[in-house]
Amino acid sequence: MSVSLECKKIKRTGFLPAFLGGGILAAAVPVINMAVRSEIYLNLPGNPIQILLGANWQMMAMLNVLLVVAGACLLYHTEYADNAMQKMKSLPIRESSIFLGKTVLTIFMSLFVLVIEAGAVTFCTYHWFEIGNGFFGELCKYFGYSFLLMLPCVILSLLIAEACKNMWVSLGIGVVCVFTATMLPTTNFALSLFPFAIPFQVFTSSDITQSMHYIYAVVAELVVLAFAELIFIKVRRLFE
């Protein structure tokens, strides 16, 4: 019910065009890179997916995270505009269900963006490399891993947007977090667990142990952020 309600709210917000346009832009990164500098990558060792993501994922991930931040700000801007949130509290709807609906919607759109990007990687592999046996299984593995690593960023972005009534404040905080994440060394495991930095990691089939450590960290972060959301709602009620 809350998800269908959220879908009705976003019709005039630009939320869907933003994710569609951003997904196409991110998907264009490997295509343009290969069109301009294909000779650099064709002789590299490794499977095509690993080569393409190794060369382009940092830019693609940054665009993905910026999309999530902007999407979260748009979703909560509709709640705070014209005191809509206050009016919603008079209805038999829990604040946690509103947050859950926005979370499901943002996660679905993030998955949609990753599907577009997976299509671009498939095109690049077909055009410049060679699609071998088990290609699509490997593709699902790489992008499924990237989807899991996006989840803490989605939850934290929505928490920030929920806490700030002014959309520009939450957007500013989100952008600062994104550019802070780009400056953190990806080789430092502890620093790379920052929710805005963890989506920059790429699945490495040669080091399954490290990839599993990131998955465990994502699960732990999701639990912590879920508790943070419940605590935030209770604390905010005390000051209203």
Residue frames as qw, qx, qy, qz and C-alpha x, y, z in Angstrom:
[[0.000, 0.886, 0.463, 0.000, 0.00, 0.00, 0.00],
 [0.289, -0.828, 0.088, 0.472, 2.76, 2.47, 0.97],
 [0.437, -0.171, 0.583, 0.663, 4.76, 1.67, -2.19],
 [0.238, 0.588, 0.656, 0.409, 1.77, 2.33, -4.46],
 [0.133, -0.938, -0.270, 0.173, 1.16, 5.59, -2.59],
 [0.402, -0.608, 0.310, 0.611, 4.78, 6.62, -3.12],
 [0.411, 0.183, 0.661, 0.601, 4.46, 5.88, -6.83],
 [0.101, 0.830, 0.516, 0.185, 1.52, 8.30, -7.03],
 [0.303, -0.873, -0.056, 0.377, 3.48, 11.00, -5.21],
 [0.475, -0.416, 0.428, 0.647, 6.46, 10.97, -7.57],
 [0.552, 0.597, 0.537, 0.226, 4.54, 11.60, -10.80],
 [0.231, 0.935, 0.107, 0.246, 5.42, 15.31, -10.83],
 [0.551, -0.780, 0.189, 0.228, 8.73, 15.27, -9.00],
 [0.440, 0.763, -0.469, -0.061, 11.13, 14.32, -11.78],
 [0.623, -0.459, 0.627, -0.092, 12.17, 11.25, -9.79],
 [0.860, 0.229, 0.452, 0.062, 11.64, 8.75, -12.61],
 [0.583, 0.796, -0.061, 0.151, 13.23, 10.91, -15.37],
 [0.171, -0.839, 0.506, -0.102, 16.22, 11.54, -13.09],
 [0.687, -0.296, 0.663, 0.019, 16.89, 7.82, -12.62],
 [0.805, 0.481, 0.337, 0.082, 16.24, 7.03, -16.26],
 [0.383, 0.893, -0.181, 0.150, 18.53, 9.81, -17.51],
 [0.320, -0.746, 0.576, -0.097, 21.17, 9.07, -14.89],
 [0.828, -0.079, 0.555, 0.022, 21.10, 5.36, -15.70],
 [0.738, 0.638, 0.155, 0.159, 21.58, 6.06, -19.40],
 [0.116, 0.918, -0.346, 0.152, 24.42, 8.47, -18.62],
 [0.541, -0.554, 0.631, -0.053, 26.19, 5.94, -16.40],
 [0.858, 0.186, 0.474, 0.063, 25.67, 3.20, -19.00],
 [0.568, 0.817, -0.034, 0.088, 27.21, 5.43, -21.66],
 [0.299, -0.832, 0.461, 0.076, 30.51, 5.64, -19.75],
 [0.645, -0.245, 0.679, 0.250, 31.92, 2.21, -20.75],
 [0.666, 0.593, 0.431, 0.141, 30.54, 2.52, -24.29],
 [0.233, 0.965, -0.109, 0.048, 32.21, 5.88, -24.88],
 [0.425, -0.710, 0.548, 0.121, 35.42, 4.77, -23.19],
 [0.719, 0.009, 0.653, 0.236, 35.67, 1.68, -25.38],
 [0.568, 0.761, 0.293, 0.111, 34.79, 3.63, -28.52],
 [0.107, 0.964, -0.236, 0.060, 37.60, 6.10, -27.86],
 [0.085, -0.695, 0.705, -0.114, 40.28, 3.92, -26.22],
 [0.968, -0.018, 0.020, -0.249, 39.45, 0.33, -27.05],
 [0.717, 0.469, -0.466, 0.222, 43.06, -0.54, -27.95],
 [0.108, -0.576, 0.610, -0.534, 44.10, 0.03, -24.31],
 [0.658, -0.222, 0.507, -0.510, 41.74, -2.62, -22.94],
 [0.888, 0.270, -0.205, -0.310, 41.62, -5.30, -25.63],
 [0.649, 0.388, -0.614, 0.228, 45.03, -6.74, -24.70],
 [0.307, -0.513, 0.560, -0.574, 44.51, -6.74, -20.93],
 [0.296, -0.010, -0.954, 0.052, 44.32, -10.10, -19.14],
 [0.232, 0.189, 0.669, -0.681, 41.10, -11.13, -17.42],
 [0.234, 0.527, 0.805, 0.140, 37.47, -11.59, -18.38],
 [0.134, 0.491, 0.335, 0.793, 35.71, -8.75, -20.26],
 [0.408, -0.804, -0.374, -0.215, 33.39, -7.83, -17.39],
 [0.664, -0.565, -0.110, 0.478, 36.29, -7.41, -14.99],
 [0.464, 0.076, 0.226, 0.853, 38.20, -5.30, -17.52],
 [0.040, -0.623, -0.409, -0.665, 35.21, -3.05, -18.29],
 [0.513, -0.801, -0.297, -0.085, 34.23, -2.53, -14.67],
 [0.689, -0.375, -0.055, 0.617, 37.82, -2.03, -13.59],
 [0.353, 0.171, 0.245, 0.886, 38.18, 0.77, -16.12],
 [0.158, -0.446, -0.343, -0.811, 34.78, 2.43, -15.70],
 [0.475, -0.549, -0.687, 0.018, 33.13, 1.47, -12.42],
 [0.321, -0.314, -0.361, 0.817, 34.48, 4.35, -10.34],
 [0.144, 0.017, -0.195, -0.970, 32.70, 6.89, -12.55],
 [0.469, -0.308, -0.678, -0.475, 29.59, 4.72, -12.91],
 [0.478, -0.425, -0.691, 0.337, 29.38, 4.15, -9.15],
 [0.142, -0.218, -0.229, 0.938, 29.72, 7.86, -8.43],
 [0.324, -0.115, -0.382, -0.858, 26.83, 8.62, -10.78],
 [0.529, -0.354, -0.756, -0.152, 24.78, 5.85, -9.13],
 [0.388, -0.383, -0.576, 0.609, 25.38, 7.24, -5.65],
 [0.033, 0.114, -0.003, -0.993, 24.60, 10.80, -6.76],
 [0.421, -0.247, -0.598, -0.636, 21.34, 9.51, -8.24],
 [0.508, -0.420, -0.734, 0.165, 20.41, 7.87, -4.95],
 [0.241, -0.298, -0.355, 0.852, 21.16, 11.07, -3.02],
 [0.196, 0.014, -0.237, -0.952, 19.14, 13.22, -5.43],
 [0.472, -0.295, -0.722, -0.410, 16.29, 10.70, -5.48],
 [0.419, -0.410, -0.691, 0.423, 16.10, 10.58, -1.68],
 [0.072, -0.238, -0.171, 0.953, 15.97, 14.39, -1.52],
 [0.328, -0.100, -0.462, -0.818, 13.17, 14.51, -4.10],
 [0.472, -0.354, -0.799, -0.115, 11.13, 11.88, -2.27],
 [0.358, -0.497, -0.580, 0.536, 11.21, 13.71, 1.05],
 [0.023, -0.054, 0.080, 0.995, 10.84, 17.15, -0.51],
 [0.383, -0.340, -0.592, -0.623, 7.29, 16.14, -1.46],
 [0.520, -0.487, -0.676, 0.185, 6.61, 15.29, 2.20],
 [0.350, -0.436, -0.312, 0.768, 7.88, 18.56, 3.68],
 [0.018, 0.162, 0.328, 0.930, 6.51, 20.88, 0.96],
 [0.447, -0.378, -0.233, -0.777, 3.37, 22.71, 2.12],
 [0.400, -0.315, 0.651, -0.563, 3.52, 20.84, 5.47],
 [0.762, 0.071, -0.495, -0.410, 2.47, 17.60, 3.80],
 [0.432, 0.115, -0.833, 0.327, 4.26, 15.58, 6.50],
 [0.209, -0.016, 0.555, -0.805, 2.15, 17.17, 9.22],
 [0.695, 0.105, -0.096, -0.705, -1.00, 16.31, 7.28],
 [0.658, 0.168, -0.724, -0.120, 0.19, 12.74, 6.82],
 [0.135, 0.121, -0.815, 0.550, 0.51, 12.34, 10.59],
 [0.516, 0.039, 0.318, -0.795, -3.22, 12.93, 10.94],
 [0.794, 0.185, -0.394, -0.425, -3.84, 9.86, 8.77],
 [0.874, -0.342, 0.325, -0.118, -3.63, 6.25, 10.02],
 [0.807, 0.497, -0.230, 0.220, -0.16, 5.83, 8.47],
 [0.736, -0.571, 0.072, 0.357, 3.03, 5.09, 10.39],
 [0.102, 0.900, -0.358, -0.226, 6.12, 7.16, 9.68],
 [0.449, -0.385, 0.779, 0.207, 8.11, 3.95, 9.46],
 [0.645, 0.412, 0.639, 0.076, 5.84, 2.68, 6.69],
 [0.353, 0.924, -0.009, -0.147, 6.41, 5.93, 4.76],
 [0.164, -0.737, 0.624, 0.201, 10.16, 5.41, 5.08],
 [0.596, -0.052, 0.793, 0.111, 9.81, 1.76, 4.07],
 [0.616, 0.672, 0.406, -0.056, 7.80, 2.69, 0.98],
 [0.231, 0.926, -0.264, -0.139, 10.41, 5.22, -0.12],
 [0.386, -0.540, 0.733, 0.149, 13.17, 2.70, 0.54],
 [0.677, 0.225, 0.697, 0.075, 11.54, 0.01, -1.60],
 [0.511, 0.836, 0.188, -0.071, 10.95, 2.51, -4.41],
 [0.029, 0.882, -0.449, -0.141, 14.53, 3.81, -4.35],
 [0.522, -0.317, 0.781, 0.132, 15.95, 0.28, -4.22],
 [0.692, 0.465, 0.552, 0.023, 13.82, -0.73, -7.20],
 [0.404, 0.912, -0.036, -0.056, 14.97, 2.28, -9.22],
 [0.228, -0.734, 0.622, 0.148, 18.61, 1.59, -8.26],
 [0.649, 0.000, 0.752, 0.118, 18.17, -1.95, -9.53],
 [0.595, 0.739, 0.315, -0.044, 16.66, -0.53, -12.74],
 [0.129, 0.919, -0.349, -0.133, 19.75, 1.66, -13.23],
 [0.421, -0.474, 0.762, 0.136, 22.07, -1.32, -12.68],
 [0.718, 0.339, 0.607, 0.033, 20.12, -3.33, -15.28],
 [0.461, 0.885, 0.005, -0.062, 20.70, -0.54, -17.83],
 [0.096, -0.807, 0.576, 0.089, 24.41, -0.53, -16.97],
 [0.637, -0.150, 0.753, 0.071, 24.58, -4.32, -17.25],
 [0.693, 0.625, 0.359, -0.015, 23.07, -3.97, -20.72],
 [0.247, 0.924, -0.286, -0.067, 25.82, -1.51, -21.66],
 [0.368, -0.564, 0.736, 0.074, 28.52, -3.89, -20.40],
 [0.737, 0.211, 0.642, 0.014, 26.90, -6.70, -22.40],
 [0.561, 0.821, 0.093, -0.048, 26.94, -4.53, -25.52],
 [0.008, 0.858, -0.509, -0.070, 30.61, -3.63, -25.02],
 [0.560, -0.305, 0.769, 0.051, 31.53, -7.26, -24.51],
 [0.732, 0.445, 0.516, -0.005, 29.64, -8.35, -27.61],
 [0.454, 0.891, -0.004, -0.024, 31.05, -5.57, -29.78],
 [0.146, 0.844, -0.505, 0.104, 34.70, -5.44, -28.68],
 [0.304, -0.420, 0.841, -0.152, 35.36, -8.72, -26.87],
 [0.494, 0.006, -0.795, -0.352, 33.77, -12.14, -27.08],
 [0.684, -0.327, 0.251, -0.602, 30.86, -13.44, -25.02],
 [0.280, 0.265, -0.922, 0.031, 31.97, -16.80, -23.69],
 [0.604, -0.358, -0.699, -0.138, 30.21, -19.57, -21.83],
 [0.505, -0.516, -0.543, 0.430, 28.87, -18.51, -18.48],
 [0.207, 0.295, 0.023, 0.932, 29.00, -14.81, -19.38],
 [0.392, -0.572, -0.256, -0.674, 25.50, -13.98, -18.16],
 [0.765, -0.492, -0.392, 0.135, 26.03, -15.85, -14.91],
 [0.561, -0.090, -0.179, 0.803, 29.17, -13.81, -14.29],
 [0.018, -0.434, -0.177, -0.883, 27.30, -10.62, -15.24],
 [0.593, -0.628, -0.353, -0.360, 24.57, -11.34, -12.69],
 [0.760, -0.352, -0.330, 0.435, 27.22, -12.09, -10.07],
 [0.394, 0.106, -0.065, 0.911, 29.06, -8.80, -10.61],
 [0.193, -0.410, -0.170, -0.875, 25.97, -6.60, -10.72],
 [0.682, -0.544, -0.464, -0.156, 24.16, -8.50, -7.97],
 [0.644, -0.255, -0.320, 0.646, 27.16, -7.78, -5.76],
 [0.150, 0.199, 0.038, 0.968, 27.05, -4.09, -6.76],
 [0.443, -0.547, -0.405, -0.584, 23.32, -4.01, -5.94],
 [0.711, -0.501, -0.449, 0.206, 23.94, -5.35, -2.43],
 [0.510, -0.147, -0.184, 0.828, 26.65, -2.76, -1.81],
 [0.038, -0.419, -0.241, -0.875, 24.24, 0.03, -2.84],
 [0.472, -0.609, -0.617, -0.164, 21.74, -0.75, -0.09],
 [0.471, -0.520, -0.369, 0.610, 23.45, 1.01, 2.86],
 [0.169, -0.027, 0.182, 0.968, 23.88, 4.13, 0.71],
 [0.267, -0.469, -0.586, -0.604, 20.16, 4.08, -0.13],
 [0.518, -0.635, -0.561, 0.119, 19.10, 3.79, 3.53],
 [0.440, -0.404, -0.190, 0.779, 21.51, 6.45, 4.79],
 [0.073, 0.160, 0.333, 0.926, 20.54, 8.88, 2.01],
 [0.375, -0.575, -0.572, -0.448, 16.87, 8.52, 2.94],
 [0.549, -0.570, -0.458, 0.405, 17.69, 8.96, 6.63],
 [0.312, -0.191, 0.005, 0.931, 19.50, 12.22, 5.88],
 [0.131, -0.307, -0.461, -0.822, 16.64, 13.44, 3.66],
 [0.476, -0.606, -0.624, -0.131, 14.11, 12.50, 6.35],
 [0.515, -0.492, -0.358, 0.604, 16.05, 14.42, 9.01],
 [0.181, -0.235, 0.111, 0.949, 16.36, 17.65, 6.97],
 [0.363, 0.689, 0.540, -0.319, 13.22, 19.55, 6.10],
 [0.264, 0.818, -0.231, -0.456, 15.12, 21.70, 3.61],
 [0.932, 0.327, 0.141, 0.073, 15.91, 19.68, 0.47],
 [0.455, 0.792, -0.306, 0.269, 19.03, 21.74, -0.25],
 [0.386, -0.680, 0.568, -0.258, 20.51, 20.92, 3.14],
 [0.868, -0.089, 0.484, -0.064, 20.06, 17.16, 2.67],
 [0.787, 0.600, 0.028, 0.138, 21.34, 17.42, -0.90],
 [0.140, 0.854, -0.433, 0.251, 24.40, 19.35, 0.26],
 [0.598, -0.499, 0.602, -0.178, 25.15, 16.78, 2.97],
 [0.917, 0.196, 0.347, -0.012, 24.73, 13.96, 0.48],
 [0.624, 0.745, -0.144, 0.185, 27.03, 15.56, -2.10],
 [0.133, -0.787, 0.554, -0.238, 29.70, 16.20, 0.54],
 [0.774, -0.262, 0.561, -0.131, 29.46, 12.55, 1.61],
 [0.878, 0.449, 0.158, 0.054, 29.79, 11.38, -2.00],
 [0.458, 0.789, -0.308, 0.269, 32.91, 13.44, -2.69],
 [0.421, -0.653, 0.585, -0.234, 34.36, 12.44, 0.68],
 [0.908, -0.005, 0.413, -0.068, 33.85, 8.81, -0.36],
 [0.761, 0.629, -0.053, 0.147, 35.74, 9.38, -3.61],
 [0.139, 0.811, -0.479, 0.306, 38.75, 10.59, -1.64],
 [0.726, -0.462, 0.472, -0.194, 38.87, 7.61, 0.72],
 [0.122, 0.470, -0.843, -0.230, 41.43, 4.94, -0.22],
 [0.858, 0.021, -0.215, -0.466, 39.58, 1.90, -1.55],
 [0.639, 0.243, -0.703, 0.195, 42.39, -0.36, -0.34],
 [0.064, -0.203, 0.674, -0.708, 41.66, 0.50, 3.31],
 [0.280, -0.346, -0.880, -0.166, 38.95, -1.94, 4.37],
 [0.164, -0.523, -0.613, 0.569, 37.71, 0.06, 7.38],
 [0.084, 0.424, -0.036, -0.901, 37.41, 3.36, 5.49],
 [0.215, 0.021, -0.712, -0.669, 35.83, 1.68, 2.48],
 [0.127, -0.415, -0.893, 0.118, 32.91, 0.57, 4.70],
 [0.150, 0.336, 0.182, -0.912, 31.57, 4.14, 4.73],
 [0.536, 0.474, 0.672, -0.188, 28.06, 3.67, 3.20],
 [0.444, 0.840, -0.007, -0.310, 28.76, 6.19, 0.45],
 [0.041, 0.687, -0.686, -0.237, 32.14, 4.58, -0.35],
 [0.563, -0.109, 0.818, -0.046, 31.24, 0.90, -0.32],
 [0.739, 0.563, 0.310, -0.201, 29.39, 1.00, -3.70],
 [0.298, 0.818, -0.443, -0.214, 32.71, 1.81, -5.38],
 [0.438, -0.367, 0.819, 0.052, 33.94, -1.72, -4.68],
 [0.673, 0.346, -0.457, -0.467, 33.93, -4.23, -7.56],
 [0.944, -0.168, 0.241, -0.148, 33.39, -7.96, -7.16],
 [0.187, 0.660, -0.720, -0.107, 36.67, -9.84, -7.48],
 [0.959, -0.002, -0.172, -0.225, 36.31, -13.51, -8.31],
 [0.639, 0.381, -0.554, 0.374, 40.00, -13.98, -7.46],
 [0.122, 0.153, -0.654, 0.730, 39.40, -12.95, -3.84],
 [0.474, -0.490, -0.625, -0.381, 36.05, -14.36, -2.71],
 [0.506, -0.407, -0.571, 0.502, 36.98, -13.93, 0.95],
 [0.130, -0.147, -0.097, 0.976, 37.28, -10.15, 0.65],
 [0.320, -0.247, -0.474, -0.782, 34.01, -9.94, -1.26],
 [0.552, -0.470, -0.687, -0.041, 32.26, -11.94, 1.47],
 [0.366, -0.301, -0.421, 0.773, 33.67, -9.57, 4.10],
 [0.109, -0.023, -0.137, -0.984, 31.98, -6.68, 2.30],
 [0.490, -0.353, -0.628, -0.491, 28.69, -8.59, 2.15],
 [0.527, -0.437, -0.639, 0.350, 28.84, -9.26, 5.91],
 [0.206, -0.190, -0.198, 0.939, 29.61, -5.57, 6.48],
 [0.264, -0.211, -0.396, -0.854, 26.61, -4.54, 4.36],
 [0.550, -0.455, -0.684, -0.151, 24.30, -6.76, 6.41],
 [0.455, -0.394, -0.481, 0.637, 25.65, -5.25, 9.65],
 [0.055, -0.051, 0.046, 0.996, 25.26, -1.69, 8.32],
 [0.373, -0.347, -0.561, -0.653, 21.67, -2.37, 7.27],
 [0.544, -0.506, -0.650, 0.159, 20.81, -3.60, 10.76],
 [0.346, -0.313, -0.279, 0.839, 22.43, -0.53, 12.35],
 [0.078, -0.063, -0.261, -0.960, 20.69, 1.87, 9.96],
 [0.435, -0.455, -0.676, -0.384, 17.32, 0.18, 10.55],
 [0.490, -0.539, -0.536, 0.427, 17.71, 0.72, 14.29],
 [0.227, -0.164, -0.024, 0.960, 18.85, 4.31, 13.63],
 [0.220, -0.313, -0.490, -0.783, 15.63, 4.96, 11.70],
 [0.520, -0.563, -0.637, -0.078, 13.46, 3.63, 14.54],
 [0.465, -0.438, -0.349, 0.686, 15.36, 5.67, 17.13],
 [0.115, 0.048, 0.188, 0.974, 15.16, 8.81, 14.97],
 [0.334, -0.489, -0.562, -0.577, 11.37, 8.54, 14.70],
 [0.562, -0.595, -0.544, 0.186, 10.99, 8.13, 18.46],
 [0.418, -0.304, -0.160, 0.841, 13.36, 11.01, 19.26],
 [0.007, 0.210, 0.328, 0.921, 11.68, 13.35, 16.79],
 [0.407, -0.601, -0.609, -0.320, 8.29, 12.66, 18.34],
 [0.519, -0.518, -0.441, 0.517, 9.63, 13.85, 21.70],
 [0.243, -0.304, 0.019, 0.921, 10.45, 17.29, 20.26],
 [0.063, -0.338, -0.582, -0.737, 7.28, 17.81, 18.26]]
